[in-house]
Structure formats: structure tokens, C-alpha cells
Amino acid sequence: MADLKEQHQRLANSPYSLSRLTFREVEKELSRLPALIVPLGGCEPYGECGPLGVASVCAEAMAAALSEKLHILLAPALAFGCSTPYNAFGGTAGVTPRTLTNILCETIRQWYRQGFRTMVIIDGLYDNSEAVDLAARRLKCAHPAMKIILFSLQRDERIRAFIGQYFHEKESGRAAYGMLSLAAYIDPAMIREGAAVGPQQALPDTERYRTWRKRGADPDQYRKLFPHACSGSTTHGFDPEFGRELFGFILHVLVDTVTPSLKSCHQ
């Protein structure tokens, strides 16, 4: 446990974090490697056992680990994503896809003007994909020389396949088992095990979840359909030991995905 705490403390104090660097220090690093990691999180529930910051904690931790591994500058996490479909639950807050697209385009354009040429977006929220994809298309159209690497913790097929090797129950939408396991490894105190939705309780119908999505993702309707804030039975099965394995696997995939773009970063 002590080693784990030390690891996370080291990542939190990363020498590549923009929040901890002066503009002169950033410019020095920028001249060395014009790349930046941008983690995207959210503020939404993961059942009754998962705090609202699960997506943010996972995205930040993976981004910090990649930053340390490849010596890439790390931007502050954007803690509000497209969580509005879940805002019938206390504390949940988010922005529309259009707003998130505009935020990403405006901030990344400023970084591009300063000389950043490779942007690595690590997305921890399942519902951000539409906005992130649109932002990437707009940015590439405006700046063809920019490299944009999009990586979704919940939608990447390699990650979902890895989770499927250990957890055979099919999940609808969000990868709750993987995210909760990852969060439980990163910060063991985060998950409320006693509040988890257990298998002895009636579990939601995945077809109702798909119908809810198709009809406009009304927050009040979702709460009526799924009062425990989960659309599957996965929130009772998280495992911090699996989270440790998943952390290592995701980092490996991230390194393999990002490294080729860094080789030509100065070109």
C-alpha cells in the first residue's frame, strides 16, 4: 500500500504538469518536445458505490503515467464532460457536446499557436466521443500539420476486449466494471463497497437502456428506469487487483499508440 501511495504521489507531482510549471519552464519543455497530453474527465455517478469523480480520476492517472513514461507535458484535466444525460442524480454536472467541442477547439488552438504540434487526448467519459471526434476534425481542417491522438478509456476496443477476458458479463454503454476497478486501484478509498448494487437485487434491463438512449436520454426517465444510477449489473463486481492489471495494460497500449507520433513531432 505504501508503494502504491508513493507512486500516485509521484504522479501527482509530475515535473511535466503545466499546473506546476512557469511559462518559461513550459517554453523550455516545448522546445524539447512540442507535444501535450489533455485528460478529459466528468462529474457523473457510477452506481451507488462510485463517486462522481471516477472518470476524472482514471483519466488523470493514466495521463500522468503516460506523461512520466514518455516525458510529455501534461495539461490540467477538464473535469466536466457530456454528463447531462445523468443530471437527475445529485451533484452530476456537465456540458453539451457542442460546448465541449468548442472548449477543446479554443484551448487546443491556443496551444497550437504557442508551438504544440501533437495533442494526445485521453478521454475518461463514455459520452464525450461525439464532441471529441468533431473537435478533432475541425482542428485538423484548420491546422493540417497538427497531430491529434484520441484515446478513450471506455470505448477503445483493445481495452474492452481485455476487460472481457476477465469479466464476461456484457455491459451496456459505459464500461463500469473496468472504470470502477481502475479507480479502486488508483485510490482504494474511493469506492463504497457497502453501497454497491449486489446481485441479489433486481438489475436493470439493457434493452431499456438502449431505448432510453434512442429516445433522447432524458435524465428524469433514466432515474426512473435505473434508480441506482447504473444500467447493468457490473457495479457489484469491481476488483482493485484487476484494476492494477488494467492500469498496466492501458499504459502499455497508450505508449504503443503515442510513441510513433513523437518520432516525427519536430517535423
N, C-alpha and C positions, 0 to 999 in steps of 0.2 A: 504493500500500500504506500509506503514511504517513497519507493522508486516511482510509482505512478504519479504521486503528488509532485515530486520533483520534476518529472517530465512535463507535466502540464504547466507548472510554474515557469519552466524554461521557455515553453512555447508562448506563454502569456507575455514574457519579457523579451520576445524576439527582437534582435537588433535590426530586423528588416521592416518593422512595423512603422507605417507612416505616422501613426499617432505618437510615436516616441522619438521621432527624428525632427530636426530643424530643417528648414527649406534648403539650407546649404548642404546638409548631410544627404538629403534626398537627391539633390542635383548631382552629388558625387556618385551615389549609387546608380543613378540614372545613366551617367556616362559610362559606367561599367556594364550595365545590363538594362536596356530600356524595356523592361517587362514589369507587369504589375498583376497581382492576384486580387480579385474582388469577390469576397464571400457574400452570398445573399441568404438571409435568414427569414424568420417570420415570427408572428405572435399569434399562435393558434393552439387549441388543445389536442392532445393525443390520448384520448380516453380519460378516465378519471385518475390515472396514475401518471400521466405525462404532463409536466409543466408546460406553460405556453412557450417557453424558450427552447424547446427540444431542437427545432430546425436550426436555430441560430447557433446553439452550442455545437452541433455537429458540423455545420458549415465552417464555423470559425476554427474549430480544432483541426479539421482536415486542411484548411487553407494555411494555418500556421505551420503544420507539419510539412506541407509541401514547400512553403517559404523557407523553412530551415534546411530542408533537404537539398534544394536547388539554389539557395541564396537569391531568392526573388523578393522584391519589395511587396509588402502586404498592405492593402487598403483596409480601413475600418469596415466592419460588416454593416450591411444595410439590413436593419432588424425588422423592417416592415415590408412584406411582400403581398401577394394576391390572396390574402386570407379572408376576404369579405364573405365568402360563402359560409363561414363558420362563426360569424359575429353575433349569433344569438347566445353564445356562451361567454360568461363573464371574463372581461379582460382582453378578449380577442380584438385585434385591430389590424387593418391592412389597407391597401390601396387598390385601385382598379388596374387592370392590365395596361390601359393607356397611360396612367400616371407612372407606373413602374418603367414602362418603355421610355417615357420622356426623361425620367430621372437618370436612367442608365445612359441614354444618348447624351444628355447635357454634361454629366460628370466625365464620361469617357472622352468626349470631345475636348474637354479642357486638359485632361491628361495627355491626349494625343498632341495637342498644341505645345505642351511642355517637352515633348520628345519621346513619350512612351509609345512603343510600336507593337508590343504583344500584350494582349489582355487575356487573362485567364479568369473566367467567371465560374466560381464553384457555387452551385445553386442547391440549397438545402430544402427548398419548398416545392412540393409536387405541383402546385397550381401556378407556378411562375413561368412555365415553359412558353406559353403563347407570347407573353410580353418580352421575355428574354430573346426568343428567336426573332421577333420583329425588330428589336433594338439592334441585334447583330446585323440583320440585313440592311437596315438604314445606315449604320456606321460603315459597313463595308462599301456601300454605294457611295457614300460621301468621301471615304478615305480608303481607296483600294489597297494601299500599302499596309494597312493595319491588319494584324493577325488577331483573330478572336477565337479563343478556345472555350467552348461551352461544355460544362461538365455538371450533370445533375445527379446528386446523390440518390434520388428516389426513382429516376426514370432510366438511368443507364442500364442497358440490358446485361452488361457483364456483372454489375452489382446484383441485379435481381436474380440472375442465374446462380451466382454464388450463394445468395441467401436461400434460394430454392433447394440447394444441396443439403441444407441443414434443417430447413423449415418447409415442409411440403404442403402446408395449407395455403390455398390461393388467396391473395389479398386483392381487394378492390381499391383502385386508386392508390392512395398513399401507402408507402412501404413501412407500415407501423412497426412491425417486428424488428426490422433492421434498424430503424431510426431509434427506437427505444433501447435496443440492445447497445447500440453505439453510444447513446447518451449515458446509459448506465455504466459503461466502461470509462467514458471520459470524466464523468462526475458521479460517483456512486451514490451521492446523497440526493441526486435529482429525482429519482423515480420513487413514487409512493406505492410500494408493493401491496400494502394492505388495501389500497383503493382500486386495485386492478379489477377489471371485469373478468370474473372467473368463468370457467367452462360450465359451471352448474347453472348459470343464468341464461335466459333466452338471448341468443345472439342475433344481430341484425341480418337482414336478407340482402345479399349483394345485388340482386336484381332491383330492389327498391332504391339502392344507392345509384345505380345506373339510370334509373328513371328520374330520380331527383336531379342528376346532372343534366339530363336531356331537356328537362322542363325549366331550366334556368337557375338551378342551385339556390333556391330560396332558403335563407338562413333559418327562419322560423319553422319551415317544413322539415328541414334537416333535424332540428332539435326534437320535433315530434316523432320522426322516424327513428332517430338514434339518440335517445336521451343521455347515453353515456359518452357521447362525443367520439364514437368510433363506429366505423362501417364494416367491421369484421371482427373475428374472434381472436385477433392476433395480439391484443394488448395484454393478455394474461400470460404470454409465453416468452417475454423478453429474457435475454440471458447476457449478463455482462462479460462472461467468458467468450461467448460468441462475438460480442461487441469488440473484444480485443482482436480476434481473428479478422473481423470485418474491417477494423481500422487499418490493420496491416495490408489487407488485400486492396482496399480503396487507395491507400497511399501508393502501393505498387502500380496500380492502374494509372493513377494520376501522373506519376513520374514517367511512365512509358508514353503517356499521351502528350505531355507537355515538352519533354526533352527535345524531340526533333525540331520543334519550332524555335527553341532557344539557340540552336546551332546557327540559324540564319538571321538571328534577331537584329544584328547590326547592318544587315544588307539593305 
